[in-house]
Amino acid sequence: MIGRLRRAYGRLRLGTRLALGLGVLSLVVFAVVGTALTTYMRDYLSAQLDTQLAQGQIAQSKSIANYGTLSGKKYYSWFYAVYDVTDGTPVLRRPEDPADLPEDVEDFTALARAQTAASTEVLRTEHLKGVGEYRLRACEVEPGVVLVSAAPMDDIDDTVGQLVTIQAVTFGLALLALVVAGRSLLRRGLKPLSDMAHTARGITSHDLTDSARLPVRHDGRSGGPEVEELRTAFNTMLEHIDESLAVRAEAEQRLRRFVADASHELRTPLMSVRGYADLFQYAAANAPEERDKHLARLRAEAARMGFLLDDLLLLARLDAAEAETPLRPRETDLVELVQEAADAFRASHADHPLTLTPGPSALPAYVDPQRVRQVLDNLLTNAAMHTPPGTEVSVALSVSGGMARIRVADAGPGIPPGDRERVFDRFYRVDKARSRDRGGSGLGLAVASSLIRAHGGTIELSGEPGSTVFTVSLSLTKP
């Protein structure tokens, strides 16, 4: 039974449970207040009756002492008994009126005996047979004479009973009003929580794979500070989910694009390898003089595919740098590194004059020299591949704010503003019509950006039509 009640209580809504709890608490308070009030009222009325008994006995004592009678000194429905006490034994006098005594006077006699033993007035509440609850008082009228008076307590019981009834009705109505009004107020106060629950249900029904943005928020402004804190935390959680979903959607989109581009890029050299392999097989049987040429082309396509796979592997290792870093940093002179890259560029691209701006005589930095050299070679090669012959290229090395800045610039046609934000994306080409044989795989700048980020530096693109400038910033402080 108790288990069923608990389960039923657990299925109730929070507002109903709070209202019931408030009602139970109020019922306890009403019970305590009612009991205290009833007890106080009964004690007060009993004290008043004791005072009335004492005052009545004072007048009756004078009448007995002066006239030996109680005539004219009686109260309606009271009982009176006069005892003569000799040797501690009370003897009842004959009553003036048979109605002065109840049928059973044993309680009166016992009280007179107690008064004689105590030598002071004695008060008791007794249930007299056949008549009900009475308040008895015994006092000594004169030496050897004891008067016992009894006043009915029916009026007190009636008054207390009416008080209890009034309290029960009043408290019951107040409790009902409190529960109903409290339920209404609690429902209104908890409405923001219900709205947030509705919002949460809206989230569960939303297709998170369709959009990275949740179309629901709770923007109410009621419910008090606690609800406001919950609302703020709730909306902050939604914003975090939005950001996480956006990042995930962007990563998935980037991964799909990367896989598609990688597949496309690898398909071209693979088809070339297959084609030249067929030509090599045909030449070996029918045109031996063509065999070496086809073999050279076959090796070139294989090497190109190898370079592409190396770049993809390097990017994958950079993406997973927490598990395996591809860097082998050591103390390196950047001035010497830039000079080597410039010399190699002059040797391989004689049609592009290179200017090396004088800078520091030596600039030590804690970097991976092979990877930084790879970045410089990529930037210089990119300048040569995307500018016409004769275009000037310049390299400058400077120091600013504890950072080494390597500036690679060319005086070519520049990069359109709409393409500048994506030049570091993988497989992205500014010139869509450029062939892959001359335009590269589109991974050079992506590899350069990833390598510099792995060093804790930055690479930035600037310039305008007629100029393209890449600035590499590396920290001179050893991590």
Buried (B, 14 or more C-beta within 10 A) or exposed (E): EEEEEEEEEEEEEEBBBBBBEBBEEBBEEBEEEBEEEBEEBBEEBBEEBBEBBBEBBEEBBEBBEEEEEBEEBBBEEBBBBBBEBEEEEBEBEEBBEEEBBBEEBEBBBBBBBBBBEEEEBBBBEBEBEEBEEBBBBBBBBEEEBBBBBBBBBEEBBEEBEEBBEEBEEEBEEEBEEBBEEBBEBBBEBBBBBEBBEEBBEBBEEBEBEEEBEBEEEBEEEEBEEEBBEBBEEBBEEBEEBBEEBEEEBEEEEEEEBBEEBBEEBBEBBBEBBEBBBEBBEEBEEEEEEBBEBBBEBBEBBBEBBEBBBEBBEBBEBBEEEEEEEBBEBEEBBBBEBBBBBBEBBBEEBEEBEBEBEEBEEEBBBBBBBEBBBBBBBBBBBBBBBBBEEEBBBBBBBBEEEEBBBBBBBBBBBBBEEEBBEEBBBBBBBBEEEBEBEEBBBBBBBBBBBBBBBBBEBBBBBEBEEEBBBBBBBBBBEEE
